[in-house]
Amino acid sequence: MNKEKRAEIFRRFKLANPQPRTELAYETPFELLIAVMLSAQATDVSVNKATARLFPIANTPQGLLDLGVDGITPFIRTIGLFNAKARNVIDTCRILCEQHDSSVPNTRESLEALPGVGRKTANVVLNTAFGQPAMAVDTHIFRVANRTGIATGKNVLEVERRLLRLVPAEYLLNAHHWLLLHGRYVCQARKPDCPNCLISDLCEFRTKTPVPGKPDGQSAKASRTAGDDTPGGPPGRDPDGNTAGKGAREDAGKSGKGTSSRTRLRARRTAAGHSASGKNGNA
């Protein structure tokens, strides 16, 4: 993908959503840190339900530390891996109190030194809480970057580095949110909503979801150019996906051809029987 296409993609993202925000509920950098830690292998909705109960009780490092693992667990029990997450939260709160004056650090090295905080979590906090142009590549962003051609890569780190290098500087700060939201609601894994995608004409994904009324598995453009002659698949296959030779396709619409010899024999016998019956009746 060339830089003009990328620039136009993010221009449209910005026009549609000028101020994108994370869907995790938070008010302080510490609340964001805890919410992101809890969100691993969980939905934002489930995390928000848990923190809506937890944060009114305790929303500071010392407050959560005072609750302890046993005190936190009932609030986050509905989230996957809650036992491990509870331990990581308490250990993180202890380090924040002892080493960072109960504040969330704004450097990658310090964030990644916290229990339960990996590169992705650190990037979210750096970008969302501190306004740094970091790129937290999750499963949605990894898929969108590769599928569209914005920034292809074999792993999340490769995609992250390419996005940081290739996304135009004026869009870099919010690129993480735009790509994530696009992957979550439009460019979904199983069936991307290509007919309603605002960058469909710029996306380089070859097998776009078709518009309604078009053959499955083809985009509108593909169906216009492929010249399909069967309702169930590309040329050379019947609706069940069976391969058909050129001769079979050409014969399919011709009377008497393309049928089996046994079928033709039965037809001749039936015709002969009707003929004999007619002669006897006339006599």
N, C-alpha and C positions, 0 to 999 in steps of 0.2 A: 504494500500500500504506500502511495506517495504522500508527501507532507501536505499537499493541498487537500486531499481527501480527509486526512486526519483533522486538519484544521476545521474543515466544514462539519465533520461529525461533532466535534466539541462545541462549535458555534451553535449547532442545533440543540445540543444538550443544554447549553447555557440559556438559550432562548426559551426552551420549554420549562426549565427549572433553574432560575437564576441563583437561588440560594439553597442548594441541596444540604440536607442534614441527615445524620445517622438516625435510625429508627429506635435506637436504644434511648431510654429515658434517663436523663442525668441533669444535674445542676452544677456540679463541681468536677474538676479533674479527677479527684479521688473517686467520686461516684462513677464516672466514666470508666476508670481503670477497673473497678470491681465489676461493673456490668460487662465489660469486654472479657474479663477473665471468666465470668460465668457463662458467656455466650458460646464457648467452644462446644461444638456438637450439640447445640441447642438453638432454638429460634429466638429472635428478638422479642417476640410476643411472650414466650414463656419466661424469659429473663425479666421483662418489664413487670410481669405479674408478681414475680418473686421480690424484686427490689422495691415495688410499691408497698410491700408489707415490711421489708427489712429496713429501708432507709429512714422511715419515720422513727424507728427504734434506735438505730445507730447508723450514722453516715460519716464517721470520721475514723481514722486509723485506731485511735485509742478506744473509741466506742465499740468497734467491732472486736478489738483485742479483748476488751472486758467481757464481751459475750462469750468468747471462746468457740471452739469447734462445736461443742454440744449446743451452744446457744444459737449458732448460725444455722445449723443443719435443718431444723424444722422449717425455716423460711425458704430454703432452696431445695427441699426434698423432691420437688416436681421437676427439677432440672437434671439432665443426664450427668453422670459422674459426680454427683453432689458431694459424696464423701471426700474424694480427692480435692475437689474445688474448695470445700470448707477448710481443709488443712492448708491449702495454698493461700487462701485469703488471710487466714490468721498469721501464717508465717510472713506474708508480705506486709501486713500491718505492723508486725513487730519490727521488721527492718526499717520501715518508714519512720516509725517512732524513734528508733535507736540511731539511725544513720542519716535521716533526711529531715529531721525536725517536723515530722508528721506531714510533710509535703510530698507531692508526687514529683519526682525528678523529670527534667525535660531533655534528657540525653538518652540516646539509644542504649549505650553501655549500662547506665544505671538502671534503666527499665528492664532490660533483659537479664539483669542480675537478680531480679525479684522472682520468687518461686511462682511457677504457673504463668509467667510472662515470657512469651516467645517473640519472634521477630514480627509476626503479624499483629499481635496485641500491642507491641511497642509502636508500630507504625500507626495504628489507629489512634492511640493516645497522642503521639507527636503531631499527627495531622489535625485531629479534631479538637483536642484540648489546647494545643500550643501553636496551631497555625503553621506548622512546618510542611513543606511539600513532600511528604512521605507517601508511599504507595503500599497499602495493606492488601496484598493479593490473596483473596479467598477463593473458594471454588467458583463463585459467580464471575469474578473479575478474570480469573484464569480462563474460563470458558469463553467469555465475551472477547477478550483480547485475542485469543487464538482463532475463534470462529470468524470474527469479522475481518481479521488481518491487521488490526490496529497495532498489535505487538505480539508476534508469535514466539513461543518458547516451549521447551520440553518440561520445565519445572517452574515452580512459583518464583524462585529467585531470579531465574532468567527473564521471566515475564516482567517482574518488578523492575529490573534494571533497564529493560528495553522501554518500558512505559516512561520511566523517569527521563530517559534520553530522547524519546520520540514525541511525547505529548508536548504541544506548544506551551511555552512558559506561562502565557496568560491564563491557561486553563488548568495548569498542573495542580494547584491547591485543591480544587474541587473534583478533579478527575476521578479520584477514588470513589466518591459518593455517586457520581453519575454512572460509572461503569457498574458498580454494585447494584444500584437500583434498576438499571437497564437489564442486568442479568436476572434479577429476582422477579421482575414483573413482565418483561417483554421477551428477552432472549433466553428463555428457559431451557433447561437441559433436554427434556424429552420432546417438546414441540414448541419451538420458538414461534412467537406471534409475528411472523414476517409481514403479513398483510397490513398490520397496524403499527409497524415499526417506522419511526421517523427517520432512520438512516438506512432503510432497506436498499435504496438505490446506490448507496455508497459501500455497503457491506460486501465483502468478497466471499461470503459463504456460498458454496455452489448449489447445495440442495436445500434451497429455501422452502419453507412451508407454503403450499399453494394458496392462492386466494380461493374463496368458496366457489365451487363449481368446476374447479380444475382437477385433473387427475392427482391422486395422492402422491406425495413425494416429489412434486414438481412445482417450481415457482411459476408465476404467470408468464414470465419471460421464457422459461425453459419450455413450457408447453407450446408456445408460439413457434419456437424454432426447431423443436425436436421432430415434428412431423409424425407424431404417434398415430398409428392406424388401428390400434386396439384400445378398448376402454380400460383394460386392466393393467397396462404396462407399456414399456417401450416397444418399438417395432420388433417383430420376430417372436413375440410372446403372446399367448392367449390370456384371457382374464385371470386364469389360475396360475399364471407364471410359467406355463410350459413352453419350451422352445418350439417354434414352428419354422420350417424351412421356407425359403422364398416361394417355391412352387406351391406349398400348402397355402400360403397367404393369398397368392394370386388365384388359386382354385376355389378358395372359400366362398366366393360370391358367384360362382358359375354353376348352373344347374347340372346335376348329374355327375360332376367332377368333385373329387375330394371325398366321395363316399366309398365305403368298402365294397369289395367284390361280393361278399355274402349278402349285403343289403341290396345290391343291384339284382342278384339272382332271385331273392324273395320277391322283389318288385315285378320281375318278369313272370314268375309263376302265378302271382296274384292276377296280373293282367290277363294271362292265358286263361285262368279259371273264369274270370268275368266274361271273356269272349265266348268260351264254350257254353256258358250258361245262357248267354244272349241267343246263340244259335238254336239251342233246344227250345227256348221259349217261343221263338218265331215259327218253329215248325209246328 
